[in-house]
Amino acid sequence: MKKVEFEVTLSPGETKEISVPVVLTKVGKHRVKKDDTPGSGCTFEVISQPKADIQITSLSAPQYNSVGQLAIRATVTNKGNIEGTKTIELTLLEGNNEVQLDQAGG
């Protein structure tokens, strides 16, 4: 059980909606309540762990090129539910040789 405490100041008759950030680390049903009074809370469900899921969703290069610099285009999408960082690595097959590329293309 985790207790979250916060302080709120109200004038007489004032009502205020507050938002309390809570970090949950377990998938499943959870309950939050204001005290031990039956029915004083609500239930919610966490259905997945927060994660970034960064993927290359498309990759293209011009079909015909001259020798020299080439711009390879990659569309990268985060299909997850939080922000994340991922190193993108591409392998260029040049003839029968593999050439590693970094994100700058070199």
Secondary structure, DSSP 8 states (H G I E B T S, - for coil): -----------TT------------S-EEEEEESSSSTT-EEEEEE-S-----EEEEEEE--SS--SS----EEEEEE-SSS-------EEEEETTEEEEE-TT--
